[in-house]
Amino acid sequence: MPKLDPIQISIVNASTVLTDSEIKPVIGALQKQVTNDFRPAWGVDAELSFVPKGQQPPADTWWLAILDDADQAGALGYHDLTTDGLPLGKVFAGTDLKYGYTWSVTASHELLEMLADPNINLTVLIQSSDTAGKLYAYEVCDTCEADENGYEIDGVLLSDFVFPSWFEDFRAEGSTQFDQTEKIKSPFQLLAGGYIGVFDVNSGSGWHQVTAEKRLTNTLLRGNVGTRRERRAVPRDQWVPTLSHRQITTRTEQYLRRVGEIQKRRAAA
């Protein structure tokens, strides 16, 4: 079998909350995670390159955009795909910092899930009868996404991820390795803070999330704008390409002016 070239992924700093110098060490850790940990388990490799603030990512690469939040993503014109219609992941670093989460774990999470299922359409069918069954979303970090389940590379905290064996219900408990940190002991097990998207083919109710606490919630109520969960519930022909980099640059300047005006008004209040 011919050796496949690594996927080229540009990591774009479009945030106002992180400097280029804060992001660069994380990219090195992510590269080691992809090549040393993820590739042996999933057979997919990537070559990561950093795009500093104000610079343009190559059009023929996949993008992982570091943004403040979903509002900023929309304001700048980062939508569902890159300008060339290629996979696009989003890391909302400002939201993570606001709620006390580690943004590098989110970056790892989004990167690995984009590599495992770039088109956000892969599922595993667990059939319960001739006419009934459930589809499980092929997301490799949702089940173990919490910061406390992560692990460090070069002092950078990254997301745990499951192996293909996690989706194989014939596996017996403890029979093989199910995730990178070996916290998961059986197929379809969810760690604390984890969840998985499930589509009951007979219910007609669409995608739902099953949580580690055994709660069932409607995915559309939980999927934030721009997330993979939201896009999985939207037909691909309704996905929107990202605006051109020239338009994004213009919108960035407008966005920063608005942020500055808001900060001045708050300081004066």
HELIX and SHEET records of a PDB file:
HELIX    1   1 ASP A   20  LYS A   32  1                                  13    
HELIX    2   2 GLN A   33  PHE A   38  3                                   6    
HELIX    3   3 ARG A   39  TRP A   42  1                                   4    
HELIX    4   4 ALA A   70  LEU A   76  1                                   7    
HELIX    5   5 ALA A   93  TYR A   99  1                                   7    
HELIX    6   6 TRP A  103  ALA A  116  1                                  14    
HELIX    7   7 ASP A  142  CYS A  144  5                                   3    
HELIX    8   8 ASP A  147  ASN A  149  5                                   3    
HELIX    9   9 PRO A  164  PHE A  167  5                                   4    
HELIX   10  10 THR A  219  ARG A  222  1                                   4    
HELIX   11  11 ARG A  228  ARG A  232  1                                   5    
HELIX   12  12 ARG A  236  GLN A  238  5                                   3    
HELIX   13  13 HIS A  245  ALA A  268  1                                  24    
SHEET    1   A 4 ALA A  46  VAL A  51  0                                        
SHEET    2   A 4 ILE A   7  ASN A  13  1                                        
SHEET    3   A 4 TRP A  62  LEU A  67  1                                        
SHEET    4   A 4 LEU A  88  PHE A  92  1                                        
SHEET    1   B 5 THR A 123  GLN A 127  0                                        
SHEET    2   B 5 GLY A 133  ALA A 137 -1                                        
SHEET    3   B 5 TYR A 195  ASP A 200 -1                                        
SHEET    4   B 5 TRP A 207  THR A 211 -1                                        
SHEET    5   B 5 LEU A 216  ASN A 218 -1                                        
SHEET    1   C 2 TYR A 151  ILE A 153  0                                        
SHEET    2   C 2 VAL A 156  LEU A 158 -1                                        
END                                                                             
